[in-house]
Amino acid sequence: MVDQATKAIVSGSLASGESVSLVLGIDLVHVTNRGIAFGLLGDGGDAVLVVTTAALALVLVWFARDPGRPGLWLAVGLLVGGALGNLADRVREDAVTDFIDPSLWPAFNVADVAITVGALVLVLTALGRVESG
């Protein structure tokens, strides 16, 4: 919900390609990304949806097999929430809206942050680094 709201604000406030300097080398931009992370598979079309859906399905299967594993609820929640936010864009617009643009990093959005943190928690969970309670 936060992801879609922030994307709507950016889309309504900035023209495509427009950029506004914020602080510390971070710009607010309105760009679209047809690929996955960092524009990979930018011309992938349906392949992007297939890869995203397959990865999400694997995470959900792991979760269904071991829902009591410490950290897994958080990881899956972040991954699913982020993936659904970006998938909604892909279905609606055939591209994802990105708007946070640090000077030395590709532009990203709130869903990307959730996916990245979720993936990190998933790795830590798989390694047994996340404790319960």
N, CA, C and O atoms as a printed pandas DataFrame, in Angstrom:
     atom_number atom_name residue_name chain_id  residue_number  x_coord  y_coord  z_coord
0              1         N          MET        A               1    0.823   -1.186    0.000
1              2        CA          MET        A               1    0.000    0.000    0.000
2              3         C          MET        A               1    0.877    1.263    0.000
3              4         O          MET        A               1    0.627    2.198   -0.761
4              5         N          VAL        A               2    1.898    1.280    0.856
5              6        CA          VAL        A               2    2.821    2.415    0.881
6              7         C          VAL        A               2    3.545    2.513   -0.452
7              8         O          VAL        A               2    3.738    3.606   -0.984
8              9         N          ASP        A               3    3.942    1.365   -0.989
9             10        CA          ASP        A               3    4.634    1.339   -2.272
10            11         C          ASP        A               3    3.774    1.958   -3.361
11            12         O          ASP        A               3    4.229    2.853   -4.074
12            13         N          GLN        A               4    2.552    1.501   -3.497
13            14        CA          GLN        A               4    1.673    2.008   -4.540
14            15         C          GLN        A               4    1.341    3.485   -4.323
15            16         O          GLN        A               4    1.232    4.239   -5.290
16            17         N          ALA        A               5    1.180    3.899   -3.087
17            18        CA          ALA        A               5    0.897    5.312   -2.794
18            19         C          ALA        A               5    2.076    6.198   -3.180
19            20         O          ALA        A               5    1.882    7.256   -3.778
20            21         N          THR        A               6    3.287    5.783   -2.848
21            22        CA          THR        A               6    4.458    6.609   -3.187
22            23         C          THR        A               6    4.654    6.678   -4.698
23            24         O          THR        A               6    5.019    7.727   -5.229
24            25         N          LYS        A               7    4.415    5.574   -5.387
25            26        CA          LYS        A               7    4.532    5.571   -6.843
26            27         C          LYS        A               7    3.489    6.496   -7.467
27            28         O          LYS        A               7    3.782    7.205   -8.430
28            29         N          ALA        A               8    2.276    6.488   -6.922
29            30        CA          ALA        A               8    1.215    7.357   -7.441
30            31         C          ALA        A               8    1.564    8.827   -7.216
31            32         O          ALA        A               8    1.320    9.662   -8.087
32            33         N          ILE        A               9    2.129    9.144   -6.064
33            34        CA          ILE        A               9    2.528   10.527   -5.780
34            35         C          ILE        A               9    3.600   10.983   -6.766
35            36         O          ILE        A               9    3.512   12.074   -7.330
36            37         N          VAL        A              10    4.607   10.144   -6.968
37            38        CA          VAL        A              10    5.682   10.491   -7.899
38            39         C          VAL        A              10    5.139   10.629   -9.318
39            40         O          VAL        A              10    5.455   11.594  -10.014
40            41         N          SER        A              11    4.334    9.679   -9.743
41            42        CA          SER        A              11    3.780    9.719  -11.099
42            43         C          SER        A              11    2.904   10.951  -11.310
43            44         O          SER        A              11    2.867   11.509  -12.407
44            45         N          GLY        A              12    2.207   11.372  -10.272
45            46        CA          GLY        A              12    1.345   12.539  -10.370
46            47         C          GLY        A              12    2.079   13.860  -10.221
47            48         O          GLY        A              12    1.562   14.908  -10.607
48            49         N          SER        A              13    3.281   13.815   -9.663
49            50        CA          SER        A              13    4.027   15.048   -9.381
50            51         C          SER        A              13    5.152   15.337  -10.357
51            52         O          SER        A              13    5.491   16.498  -10.589
52            53         N          LEU        A              14    5.734   14.294  -10.929
53            54        CA          LEU        A              14    6.871   14.470  -11.835
54            55         C          LEU        A              14    6.555   13.872  -13.201
55            56         O          LEU        A              14    5.935   12.813  -13.306
56            57         N          ALA        A              15    6.993   14.571  -14.241
57            58        CA          ALA        A              15    6.868   14.016  -15.592
58            59         C          ALA        A              15    7.868   12.866  -15.734
59            60         O          ALA        A              15    8.877   12.826  -15.030
60            61         N          SER        A              16    7.591   11.950  -16.629
61            62        CA          SER        A              16    8.514   10.849  -16.865
62            63         C          SER        A              16    9.896   11.394  -17.220
63            64         O          SER        A              16   10.033   12.222  -18.120
64            65         N          GLY        A              17   10.907   10.927  -16.514
65            66        CA          GLY        A              17   12.282   11.375  -16.735
66            67         C          GLY        A              17   12.675   12.593  -15.917
67            68         O          GLY        A              17   13.857   12.929  -15.842
68            69         N          GLU        A              18   11.705   13.261  -15.303
69            70        CA          GLU        A              18   12.008   14.454  -14.501
70            71         C          GLU        A              18   12.713   14.063  -13.206
71            72         O          GLU        A              18   12.469   12.990  -12.654
72            73         N          SER        A              19   13.577   14.933  -12.736
73            74        CA          SER        A              19   14.382   14.682  -11.549
74            75         C          SER        A              19   14.427   15.926  -10.665
75            76         O          SER        A              19   14.520   17.049  -11.161
76            77         N          VAL        A              20   14.360   15.711   -9.343
77            78        CA          VAL        A              20   14.472   16.790   -8.376
78            79         C          VAL        A              20   15.538   16.401   -7.374
79            80         O          VAL        A              20   15.477   15.314   -6.800
80            81         N          SER        A              21   16.512   17.264   -7.151
81            82        CA          SER        A              21   17.577   16.987   -6.198
82            83         C          SER        A              21   17.039   17.110   -4.775
83            84         O          SER        A              21   16.388   18.097   -4.432
84            85         N          LEU        A              22   17.315   16.099   -3.949
85            86        CA          LEU        A              22   16.872   16.132   -2.561
86            87         C          LEU        A              22   18.055   16.484   -1.657
87            88         O          LEU        A              22   18.374   17.662   -1.498
88            89         N          VAL        A              23   18.694   15.504   -1.075
89            90        CA          VAL        A              23   19.828   15.722   -0.176
90            91         C          VAL        A              23   20.908   14.680   -0.402
91            92         O          VAL        A              23   20.627   13.582   -0.885
92            93         N          LEU        A              24   22.123   15.013   -0.062
93            94        CA          LEU        A              24   23.249   14.074   -0.054
94            95         C          LEU        A              24   23.373   13.246   -1.338
95            96         O          LEU        A              24   23.682   12.056   -1.280
96            97         N          GLY        A              25   23.135   13.865   -2.483
97            98        CA          GLY        A              25   23.294   13.157   -3.746
98            99         C          GLY        A              25   22.155   12.238   -4.104
99           100         O          GLY        A              25   22.280   11.431   -5.025
100          101         N          ILE        A              26   21.049   12.339   -3.402
101          102        CA          ILE        A              26   19.877   11.517   -3.704
102          103         C          ILE        A              26   18.867   12.387   -4.442
103          104         O          ILE        A              26   18.533   13.488   -4.003
104          105         N          ASP        A              27   18.390   11.873   -5.568
105          106        CA          ASP        A              27   17.390   12.585   -6.358
106          107         C          ASP        A              27   16.055   11.851   -6.290
107          108         O          ASP        A              27   15.999   10.634   -6.110
108          109         N          LEU        A              28   15.003   12.613   -6.437
109          110        CA          LEU        A              28   13.671   12.065   -6.627
110          111         C          LEU        A              28   13.428   12.109   -8.129
111          112         O          LEU        A              28   13.463   13.182   -8.732
112          113         N          VAL        A              29   13.184   10.964   -8.730
113          114        CA          VAL        A              29   13.023   10.878  -10.177
114          115         C          VAL        A              29   11.735   10.140  -10.513
115          116         O          VAL        A              29   11.121    9.508   -9.654
116          117         N          HIS        A              30   11.348   10.230  -11.755
117          118        CA          HIS        A              30   10.224    9.435  -12.243
118          119         C          HIS        A              30   10.730    8.652  -13.447
119          120         O          HIS        A              30   10.764    9.160  -14.568
120          121         N          VAL        A              31   11.122    7.405  -13.194
121          122        CA          VAL        A              31   11.612    6.529  -14.257
122          123         C          VAL        A              31   10.868    5.206  -14.202
123          124         O          VAL        A              31   10.300    4.841  -13.172
124          125         N          THR        A              32   10.877    4.495  -15.316
125          126        CA          THR        A              32   10.261    3.171  -15.333
126          127         C          THR        A              32   11.316    2.129  -15.668
127          128         O          THR        A              32   12.309    2.410  -16.339
128          129         N          ASN        A              33   11.074    0.932  -15.187
129          130        CA          ASN        A              33   11.999   -0.176  -15.351
130          131         C          ASN        A              33   11.206   -1.375  -15.852
131          132         O          ASN        A              33   10.320   -1.868  -15.154
132          133         N          ARG        A              34   11.511   -1.839  -17.033
133          134        CA          ARG        A              34   10.814   -2.992  -17.599
134          135         C          ARG        A              34   11.456   -4.317  -17.183
135          136         O          ARG        A              34   10.881   -5.382  -17.406
136          137         N          GLY        A              35   12.639   -4.255  -16.585
137          138        CA          GLY        A              35   13.335   -5.470  -16.194
138          139         C          GLY        A              35   13.140   -5.778  -14.718
139          140         O          GLY        A              35   12.231   -5.271  -14.062
140          141         N          ILE        A              36   14.029   -6.630  -14.223
141          142        CA          ILE        A              36   14.037   -6.922  -12.791
142          143         C          ILE        A              36   15.085   -6.004  -12.169
143          144         O          ILE        A              36   15.372   -4.944  -12.727
144          145         N          ALA        A              37   15.646   -6.369  -11.066
145          146        CA          ALA        A              37   16.606   -5.515  -10.358
146          147         C          ALA        A              37   17.676   -4.967  -11.294
147          148         O          ALA        A              37   18.261   -5.707  -12.086
148          149         N          PHE        A              38   17.921   -3.680  -11.197
149          150        CA          PHE        A              38   18.950   -2.976  -11.966
150          151         C          PHE        A              38   18.715   -3.038  -13.465
151          152         O          PHE        A              38   19.652   -2.870  -14.245
152          153         N          GLY        A              39   17.472   -3.277  -13.879
153          154        CA          GLY        A              39   17.155   -3.305  -15.303
154          155         C          GLY        A              39   17.502   -4.609  -16.006
155          156         O          GLY        A              39   17.347   -4.706  -17.223
156          157         N          LEU        A              40   17.970   -5.617  -15.269
157          158        CA          LEU        A              40   18.257   -6.913  -15.893
158          159         C          LEU        A              40   16.986   -7.454  -16.537
159          160         O          LEU        A              40   15.887   -7.249  -16.021
160          161         N          LEU        A              41   17.130   -8.124  -17.630
161          162        CA          LEU        A              41   16.003   -8.659  -18.407
162          163         C          LEU        A              41   15.071   -7.535  -18.858
163          164         O          LEU        A              41   13.856   -7.725  -18.928
164          165         N          GLY        A              42   15.632   -6.377  -19.159
165          166        CA          GLY        A              42   14.839   -5.218  -19.551
166          167         C          GLY        A              42   13.953   -5.460  -20.754
167          168         O          GLY        A              42   12.909   -4.821  -20.888
168          169         N          ASP        A              43   14.346   -6.370  -21.630
169          170        CA          ASP        A              43   13.526   -6.703  -22.791
170          171         C          ASP        A              43   12.880   -8.069  -22.611
171          172         O          ASP        A              43   12.473   -8.708  -23.582
172          173         N          GLY        A              44   12.790   -8.506  -21.369
173          174        CA          GLY        A              44   12.314   -9.855  -21.084
174          175         C          GLY        A              44   10.828  -10.068  -21.230
175          176         O          GLY        A              44   10.392  -11.207  -21.396
176          177         N          GLY        A              45   10.029   -9.012  -21.176
177          178        CA          GLY        A              45    8.585   -9.139  -21.322
178          179         C          GLY        A              45    7.995  -10.126  -20.336
179          180         O          GLY        A              45    8.126   -9.970  -19.121
180          181         N          ASP        A              46    7.341  -11.149  -20.878
181          182        CA          ASP        A              46    6.691  -12.150  -20.040
182          183         C          ASP        A              46    7.681  -12.952  -19.208
183          184         O          ASP        A              46    7.312  -13.492  -18.165
184          185         N          ALA        A              47    8.924  -13.039  -19.647
185          186        CA          ALA        A              47    9.939  -13.777  -18.882
186          187         C          ALA        A              47   10.128  -13.157  -17.503
187          188         O          ALA        A              47   10.377  -13.869  -16.530
188          189         N          VAL        A              48   10.013  -11.844  -17.414
189          190        CA          VAL        A              48   10.147  -11.167  -16.120
190          191         C          VAL        A              48    9.024  -11.616  -15.186
191          192         O          VAL        A              48    9.267  -11.890  -14.011
192          193         N          LEU        A              49    7.807  -11.692  -15.698
193          194        CA          LEU        A              49    6.683  -12.152  -14.874
194          195         C          LEU        A              49    6.871  -13.605  -14.456
195          196         O          LEU        A              49    6.567  -13.968  -13.320
196          197         N          VAL        A              50    7.366  -14.432  -15.360
197          198        CA          VAL        A              50    7.576  -15.853  -15.058
198          199         C          VAL        A              50    8.657  -16.018  -13.989
199          200         O          VAL        A              50    8.470  -16.768  -13.031
200          201         N          VAL        A              51    9.782  -15.326  -14.145
201          202        CA          VAL        A              51   10.876  -15.418  -13.167
202          203         C          VAL        A              51   10.410  -14.919  -11.803
203          204         O          VAL        A              51   10.677  -15.556  -10.783
204          205         N          THR        A              52    9.724  -13.797  -11.782
205          206        CA          THR        A              52    9.242  -13.231  -10.512
206          207         C          THR        A              52    8.254  -14.168   -9.844
207          208         O          THR        A              52    8.350  -14.419   -8.643
208          209         N          THR        A              53    7.308  -14.685  -10.608
209          210        CA          THR        A              53    6.288  -15.575  -10.056
210          211         C          THR        A              53    6.914  -16.875   -9.562
211          212         O          THR        A              53    6.524  -17.381   -8.510
212          213         N          ALA        A              54    7.863  -17.417  -10.292
213          214        CA          ALA        A              54    8.530  -18.665   -9.883
214          215         C          ALA        A              54    9.311  -18.454   -8.590
215          216         O          ALA        A              54    9.249  -19.290   -7.688
216          217         N          ALA        A              55   10.037  -17.361   -8.492
217          218        CA          ALA        A              55   10.805  -17.083   -7.267
218          219         C          ALA        A              55    9.871  -16.910   -6.082
219          220         O          ALA        A              55   10.142  -17.409   -4.990
220          221         N          LEU        A              56    8.787  -16.213   -6.297
221          222        CA          LEU        A              56    7.808  -16.014   -5.229
222          223         C          LEU        A              56    7.185  -17.344   -4.813
223          224         O          LEU        A              56    6.985  -17.588   -3.623
224          225         N          ALA        A              57    6.881  -18.199   -5.776
225          226        CA          ALA        A              57    6.311  -19.514   -5.472
226          227         C          ALA        A              57    7.277  -20.355   -4.642
227          228         O          ALA        A              57    6.856  -21.028   -3.701
228          229         N          LEU        A              58    8.564  -20.323   -4.978
229          230        CA          LEU        A              58    9.555  -21.082   -4.205
230          231         C          LEU        A              58    9.624  -20.606   -2.749
231          232         O          LEU        A              58    9.713  -21.415   -1.825
232          233         N          VAL        A              59    9.581  -19.304   -2.563
233          234        CA          VAL        A              59    9.609  -18.759   -1.202
234          235         C          VAL        A              59    8.358  -19.192   -0.444
235          236         O          VAL        A              59    8.441  -19.561    0.728
236          237         N          LEU        A              60    7.211  -19.151   -1.095
237          238        CA          LEU        A              60    5.960  -19.551   -0.438
238          239         C          LEU        A              60    5.948  -21.042   -0.105
239          240         O          LEU        A              60    5.415  -21.440    0.930
240          241         N          VAL        A              61    6.529  -21.864   -0.972
241          242        CA          VAL        A              61    6.618  -23.304   -0.686
242          243         C          VAL        A              61    7.497  -23.538    0.532
243          244         O          VAL        A              61    7.147  -24.333    1.404
244          245         N          TRP        A              62    8.639  -22.852    0.602
245          246        CA          TRP        A              62    9.516  -22.986    1.768
246          247         C          TRP        A              62    8.771  -22.566    3.025
247          248         O          TRP        A              62    8.844  -23.236    4.055
248          249         N          PHE        A              63    8.065  -21.472    2.935
249          250        CA          PHE        A              63    7.306  -20.986    4.079
250          251         C          PHE        A              63    6.254  -22.008    4.511
251          252         O          PHE        A              63    6.104  -22.280    5.702
252          253         N          ALA        A              64    5.529  -22.571    3.550
253          254        CA          ALA        A              64    4.479  -23.545    3.863
254          255         C          ALA        A              64    5.052  -24.798    4.524
255          256         O          ALA        A              64    4.386  -25.433    5.341
256          257         N          ARG        A              65    6.284  -25.149    4.168
257          258        CA          ARG        A              65    6.915  -26.344    4.728
258          259         C          ARG        A              65    7.499  -26.110    6.114
259          260         O          ARG        A              65    7.680  -27.060    6.875
260          261         N          ASP        A              66    7.800  -24.853    6.454
261          262        CA          ASP        A              66    8.466  -24.573    7.731
262          263         C          ASP        A              66    8.030  -23.217    8.306
263          264         O          ASP        A              66    8.867  -22.342    8.528
264          265         N          PRO        A              67    6.711  -23.042    8.551
265          266        CA          PRO        A              67    6.220  -21.737    8.993
266          267         C          PRO        A              67    6.686  -21.330   10.395
267          268         O          PRO        A              67    6.596  -20.155   10.752
268          269         N          GLY        A              68    7.172  -22.263   11.176
269          270        CA          GLY        A              68    7.631  -21.953   12.521
270          271         C          GLY        A              68    9.078  -21.483   12.586
271          272         O          GLY        A              68    9.556  -21.103   13.655
272          273         N          ARG        A              69    9.764  -21.503   11.481
273          274        CA          ARG        A              69   11.178  -21.112   11.447
274          275         C          ARG        A              69   11.314  -19.634   11.810
275          276         O          ARG        A              69   10.675  -18.784   11.189
276          277         N          PRO        A              70   12.138  -19.321   12.807
277          278        CA          PRO        A              70   12.319  -17.917   13.215
278          279         C          PRO        A              70   12.805  -17.039   12.055
279          280         O          PRO        A              70   13.753  -17.381   11.348
280          281         N          GLY        A              71   12.134  -15.909   11.883
281          282        CA          GLY        A              71   12.522  -14.963   10.848
282          283         C          GLY        A              71   11.821  -15.158    9.521
283          284         O          GLY        A              71   11.790  -14.246    8.695
284          285         N          LEU        A              72   11.256  -16.342    9.304
285          286        CA          LEU        A              72   10.665  -16.643    8.004
286          287         C          LEU        A              72    9.409  -15.820    7.732
287          288         O          LEU        A              72    9.176  -15.409    6.596
288          289         N          TRP        A              73    8.601  -15.576    8.757
289          290        CA          TRP        A              73    7.392  -14.757    8.569
290          291         C          TRP        A              73    7.767  -13.364    8.079
291          292         O          TRP        A              73    7.155  -12.846    7.145
292          293         N          LEU        A              74    8.764  -12.763    8.701
293          294        CA          LEU        A              74    9.195  -11.421    8.302
294          295         C          LEU        A              74    9.739  -11.423    6.878
295          296         O          LEU        A              74    9.367  -10.582    6.060
296          297         N          ALA        A              75   10.616  -12.371    6.592
297          298        CA          ALA        A              75   11.213  -12.452    5.255
298          299         C          ALA        A              75   10.149  -12.627    4.187
299          300         O          ALA        A              75   10.152  -11.914    3.183
300          301         N          VAL        A              76    9.244  -13.563    4.392
301          302        CA          VAL        A              76    8.205  -13.846    3.402
302          303         C          VAL        A              76    7.250  -12.660    3.274
303          304         O          VAL        A              76    6.839  -12.319    2.165
304          305         N          GLY        A              77    6.901  -12.042    4.371
305          306        CA          GLY        A              77    6.016  -10.875    4.316
306          307         C          GLY        A              77    6.614   -9.748    3.490
307          308         O          GLY        A              77    5.936   -9.155    2.652
308          309         N          LEU        A              78    7.888   -9.455    3.731
309          310        CA          LEU        A              78    8.562   -8.399    2.965
310          311         C          LEU        A              78    8.697   -8.768    1.490
311          312         O          LEU        A              78    8.436   -7.942    0.615
312          313         N          LEU        A              79    9.102  -10.004    1.214
313          314        CA          LEU        A              79    9.259  -10.446   -0.170
314          315         C          LEU        A              79    7.930  -10.448   -0.933
315          316         O          LEU        A              79    7.852   -9.956   -2.059
316          317         N          VAL        A              80    6.899  -11.002   -0.315
317          318        CA          VAL        A              80    5.598  -11.067   -0.976
318          319         C          VAL        A              80    5.027   -9.660   -1.171
319          320         O          VAL        A              80    4.528   -9.335   -2.249
320          321         N          GLY        A              81    5.099   -8.833   -0.136
321          322        CA          GLY        A              81    4.591   -7.464   -0.253
322          323         C          GLY        A              81    5.301   -6.681   -1.343
323          324         O          GLY        A              81    4.658   -6.024   -2.162
324          325         N          GLY        A              82    6.624   -6.749   -1.356
325          326        CA          GLY        A              82    7.393   -6.047   -2.382
326          327         C          GLY        A              82    7.126   -6.583   -3.774
327          328         O          GLY        A              82    6.944   -5.816   -4.719
328          329         N          ALA        A              83    7.104   -7.901   -3.899
329          330        CA          ALA        A              83    6.864   -8.517   -5.212
330          331         C          ALA        A              83    5.479   -8.158   -5.742
331          332         O          ALA        A              83    5.326   -7.863   -6.927
332          333         N          LEU        A              84    4.473   -8.182   -4.876
333          334        CA          LEU        A              84    3.123   -7.841   -5.316
334          335         C          LEU        A              84    3.020   -6.374   -5.724
335          336         O          LEU        A              84    2.307   -6.039   -6.670
336          337         N          GLY        A              85    3.730   -5.499   -5.011
337          338        CA          GLY        A              85    3.738   -4.084   -5.381
338          339         C          GLY        A              85    4.310   -3.878   -6.767
339          340         O          GLY        A              85    3.744   -3.136   -7.570
340          341         N          ASN        A              86    5.419   -4.523   -7.055
341          342        CA          ASN        A              86    6.031   -4.384   -8.381
342          343         C          ASN        A              86    5.243   -5.143   -9.450
343          344         O          ASN        A              86    5.149   -4.684  -10.589
344          345         N          LEU        A              87    4.678   -6.296   -9.096
345          346        CA          LEU        A              87    3.860   -7.031  -10.065
346          347         C          LEU        A              87    2.622   -6.233  -10.457
347          348         O          LEU        A              87    2.204   -6.269  -11.614
348          349         N          ALA        A              88    2.036   -5.519   -9.511
349          350        CA          ALA        A              88    0.871   -4.680   -9.826
350          351         C          ALA        A              88    1.247   -3.658  -10.890
351          352         O          ALA        A              88    0.478   -3.416  -11.821
352          353         N          ASP        A              89    2.427   -3.056  -10.757
353          354        CA          ASP        A              89    2.904   -2.109  -11.775
354          355         C          ASP        A              89    3.069   -2.795  -13.124
355          356         O          ASP        A              89    2.653   -2.263  -14.153
356          357         N          ARG        A              90    3.677   -3.974  -13.117
357          358        CA          ARG        A              90    3.945   -4.680  -14.375
358          359         C          ARG        A              90    2.654   -5.039  -15.103
359          360         O          ARG        A              90    2.562   -4.913  -16.324
360          361         N          VAL        A              91    1.670   -5.481  -14.347
361          362        CA          VAL        A              91    0.397   -5.850  -14.957
362          363         C          VAL        A              91   -0.316   -4.603  -15.490
363          364         O          VAL        A              91   -0.871   -4.616  -16.589
364          365         N          ARG        A              92   -0.293   -3.537  -14.701
365          366        CA          ARG        A              92   -0.998   -2.305  -15.063
366          367         C          ARG        A              92   -0.271   -1.505  -16.145
367          368         O          ARG        A              92   -0.910   -0.985  -17.060
368          369         N          GLU        A              93    1.065   -1.400  -16.051
369          370        CA          GLU        A              93    1.813   -0.495  -16.910
370          371         C          GLU        A              93    2.920   -1.168  -17.729
371          372         O          GLU        A              93    3.590   -0.505  -18.522
372          373         N          ASP        A              94    3.114   -2.462  -17.547
373          374        CA          ASP        A              94    4.178   -3.207  -18.229
374          375         C          ASP        A              94    5.575   -2.726  -17.828
375          376         O          ASP        A              94    6.551   -2.975  -18.537
376          377         N          ALA        A              95    5.664   -2.039  -16.697
377          378        CA          ALA        A              95    6.950   -1.555  -16.170
378          379         C          ALA        A              95    6.744   -1.153  -14.715
379          380         O          ALA        A              95    5.618   -0.920  -14.276
380          381         N          VAL        A              96    7.834   -1.077  -13.982
381          382        CA          VAL        A              96    7.798   -0.675  -12.578
382          383         C          VAL        A              96    8.255    0.774  -12.469
383          384         O          VAL        A              96    9.221    1.174  -13.119
384          385         N          THR        A              97    7.570    1.555  -11.654
385          386        CA          THR        A              97    7.962    2.939  -11.415
386          387         C          THR        A              97    9.016    2.979  -10.319
387          388         O          THR        A              97    8.787    2.485   -9.214
388          389         N          ASP        A              98   10.163    3.561  -10.620
389          390        CA          ASP        A              98   11.234    3.770   -9.641
390          391         C          ASP        A              98   11.371    5.269   -9.412
391          392         O          ASP        A              98   11.114    6.065  -10.315
392          393         N          PHE        A              99   11.781    5.658   -8.189
393          394        CA          PHE        A              99   11.845    7.088   -7.922
394          395         C          PHE        A              99   12.927    7.536   -6.945
395          396         O          PHE        A              99   13.194    8.734   -6.856
396          397         N          ILE        A             100   13.545    6.645   -6.227
397          398        CA          ILE        A             100   14.638    7.004   -5.318
398          399         C          ILE        A             100   15.933    6.758   -6.082
399          400         O          ILE        A             100   16.222    5.628   -6.476
400          401         N          ASP        A             101   16.709    7.813   -6.288
401          402        CA          ASP        A             101   17.880    7.687   -7.165
402          403         C          ASP        A             101   19.147    8.225   -6.500
403          404         O          ASP        A             101   19.478    9.401   -6.648
404          405         N          PRO        A             102   19.863    7.352   -5.759
405          406        CA          PRO        A             102   21.162    7.759   -5.210
406          407         C          PRO        A             102   22.165    7.927   -6.346
407          408         O          PRO        A             102   22.039    7.284   -7.388
408          409         N          SER        A             103   23.135    8.769   -6.153
409          410        CA          SER        A             103   24.058    9.101   -7.242
410          411         C          SER        A             103   24.866    7.904   -7.752
411          412         O          SER        A             103   25.189    7.866   -8.940
412          413         N          LEU        A             104   25.196    6.950   -6.925
413          414        CA          LEU        A             104   26.040    5.827   -7.355
414          415         C          LEU        A             104   25.289    4.502   -7.395
415          416         O          LEU        A             104   25.901    3.438   -7.299
416          417         N          TRP        A             105   23.979    4.559   -7.534
417          418        CA          TRP        A             105   23.158    3.352   -7.494
418          419         C          TRP        A             105   21.971    3.527   -8.427
419          420         O          TRP        A             105   21.495    4.650   -8.592
420          421         N          PRO        A             106   21.481    2.472   -9.038
421          422        CA          PRO        A             106   20.294    2.611   -9.895
422          423         C          PRO        A             106   19.063    3.030   -9.078
423          424         O          PRO        A             106   18.983    2.758   -7.881
424          425         N          ALA        A             107   18.127    3.681   -9.724
425          426        CA          ALA        A             107   16.892    4.110   -9.066
426          427         C          ALA        A             107   16.104    2.892   -8.582
427          428         O          ALA        A             107   16.168    1.818   -9.180
428          429         N          PHE        A             108   15.363    3.078   -7.493
429          430        CA          PHE        A             108   14.559    2.005   -6.925
430          431         C          PHE        A             108   13.317    2.584   -6.283
431          432         O          PHE        A             108   13.083    3.791   -6.349
432          433         N          ASN        A             109   12.504    1.716   -5.650
433          434        CA          ASN        A             109   11.257    2.139   -5.023
434          435         C          ASN        A             109   11.071    1.435   -3.682
435          436         O          ASN        A             109   11.932    0.665   -3.256
436          437         N          VAL        A             110    9.954    1.696   -3.024
437          438        CA          VAL        A             110    9.683    1.117   -1.700
438          439         C          VAL        A             110    9.583   -0.409   -1.782
439          440         O          VAL        A             110   10.071   -1.111   -0.895
440          441         N          ALA        A             111    8.954   -0.921   -2.836
441          442        CA          ALA        A             111    8.852   -2.378   -2.990
442          443         C          ALA        A             111   10.234   -3.011   -3.103
443          444         O          ALA        A             111   10.470   -4.091   -2.561
444          445         N          ASP        A             112   11.147   -2.346   -3.803
445          446        CA          ASP        A             112   12.513   -2.857   -3.933
446          447         C          ASP        A             112   13.215   -2.912   -2.574
447          448         O          ASP        A             112   13.978   -3.839   -2.303
448          449         N          VAL        A             113   12.955   -1.926   -1.733
449          450        CA          VAL        A             113   13.534   -1.928   -0.382
450          451         C          VAL        A             113   13.000   -3.137    0.393
451          452         O          VAL        A             113   13.762   -3.847    1.049
452          453         N          ALA        A             114   11.687   -3.363    0.312
453          454        CA          ALA        A             114   11.086   -4.503    1.012
454          455         C          ALA        A             114   11.664   -5.820    0.506
455          456         O          ALA        A             114   11.961   -6.713    1.300
456          457         N          ILE        A             115   11.825   -5.946   -0.807
457          458        CA          ILE        A             115   12.377   -7.172   -1.393
458          459         C          ILE        A             115   13.820   -7.379   -0.943
459          460         O          ILE        A             115   14.211   -8.497   -0.609
460          461         N          THR        A             116   14.602   -6.321   -0.933
461          462        CA          THR        A             116   16.015   -6.433   -0.538
462          463         C          THR        A             116   16.143   -6.820    0.932
463          464         O          THR        A             116   16.916   -7.716    1.271
464          465         N          VAL        A             117   15.402   -6.160    1.794
465          466        CA          VAL        A             117   15.450   -6.491    3.228
466          467         C          VAL        A             117   14.905   -7.901    3.447
467          468         O          VAL        A             117   15.454   -8.666    4.239
468          469         N          GLY        A             118   13.825   -8.243    2.744
469          470        CA          GLY        A             118   13.262   -9.593    2.858
470          471         C          GLY        A             118   14.249  -10.659    2.422
471          472         O          GLY        A             118   14.361  -11.704    3.063
472          473         N          ALA        A             119   14.967  -10.404    1.332
473          474        CA          ALA        A             119   15.973  -11.368    0.863
474          475         C          ALA        A             119   17.101  -11.513    1.880
475          476         O          ALA        A             119   17.580  -12.620    2.127
476          477         N          LEU        A             120   17.525  -10.399    2.466
477          478        CA          LEU        A             120   18.570  -10.447    3.493
478          479         C          LEU        A             120   18.106  -11.255    4.700
479          480         O          LEU        A             120   18.847  -12.096    5.210
480          481         N          VAL        A             121   16.895  -11.005    5.153
481          482        CA          VAL        A             121   16.357  -11.769    6.292
482          483         C          VAL        A             121   16.217  -13.240    5.915
483          484         O          VAL        A             121   16.467  -14.114    6.745
484          485         N          LEU        A             122   15.821  -13.526    4.673
485          486        CA          LEU        A             122   15.691  -14.914    4.215
486          487         C          LEU        A             122   17.042  -15.629    4.251
487          488         O          LEU        A             122   17.127  -16.775    4.691
488          489         N          VAL        A             123   18.088  -14.960    3.793
489          490        CA          VAL        A             123   19.429  -15.552    3.823
490          491         C          VAL        A             123   19.862  -15.792    5.269
491          492         O          VAL        A             123   20.370  -16.863    5.600
492          493         N          LEU        A             124   19.659  -14.797    6.121
493          494        CA          LEU        A             124   20.032  -14.951    7.533
494          495         C          LEU        A             124   19.231  -16.073    8.184
495          496         O          LEU        A             124   19.752  -16.810    9.021
496          497         N          THR        A             125   17.965  -16.199    7.798
497          498        CA          THR        A             125   17.119  -17.275    8.319
498          499         C          THR        A             125   17.647  -18.633    7.853
499          500         O          THR        A             125   17.727  -19.578    8.638
500          501         N          ALA        A             126   18.004  -18.720    6.579
501          502        CA          ALA        A             126   18.514  -19.982    6.028
502          503         C          ALA        A             126   19.817  -20.385    6.708
503          504         O          ALA        A             126   20.092  -21.570    6.896
504          505         N          LEU        A             127   20.620  -19.381    7.077
505          506        CA          LEU        A             127   21.900  -19.647    7.745
506          507         C          LEU        A             127   21.736  -19.862    9.247
507          508         O          LEU        A             127   22.707  -20.133    9.953
508          509         N          GLY        A             128   20.498  -19.738    9.730
509          510        CA          GLY        A             128   20.255  -19.914   11.167
510          511         C          GLY        A             128   20.692  -18.740   12.007
511          512         O          GLY        A             128   20.927  -18.898   13.205
512          513         N          ARG        A             129   20.808  -17.564   11.413
513          514        CA          ARG        A             129   21.271  -16.373   12.129
514          515         C          ARG        A             129   20.141  -15.583   12.781
515          516         O          ARG        A             129   20.405  -14.664   13.556
516          517         N          VAL        A             130   18.881  -15.924   12.480
517          518        CA          VAL        A             130   17.740  -15.226   13.063
518          519         C          VAL        A             130   17.221  -16.074   14.211
519          520         O          VAL        A             130   16.894  -17.248   14.036
520          521         N          GLU        A             131   17.150  -15.475   15.371
521          522        CA          GLU        A             131   16.698  -16.175   16.581
522          523         C          GLU        A             131   15.231  -15.886   16.837
523          524         O          GLU        A             131   14.722  -14.850   16.410
524          525         N          SER        A             132   14.550  -16.775   17.519
525          526        CA          SER        A             132   13.160  -16.527   17.894
526          527         C          SER        A             132   13.110  -15.668   19.141
527          528         O          SER        A             132   14.051  -15.597   19.932
528          529         N          GLY        A             133   11.954  -15.013   19.277
529          530        CA          GLY        A             133   11.586  -14.261   20.454
530          531         C          GLY        A             133   12.421  -13.162   20.831
531          532         O          GLY        A             133   12.148  -12.492   21.826
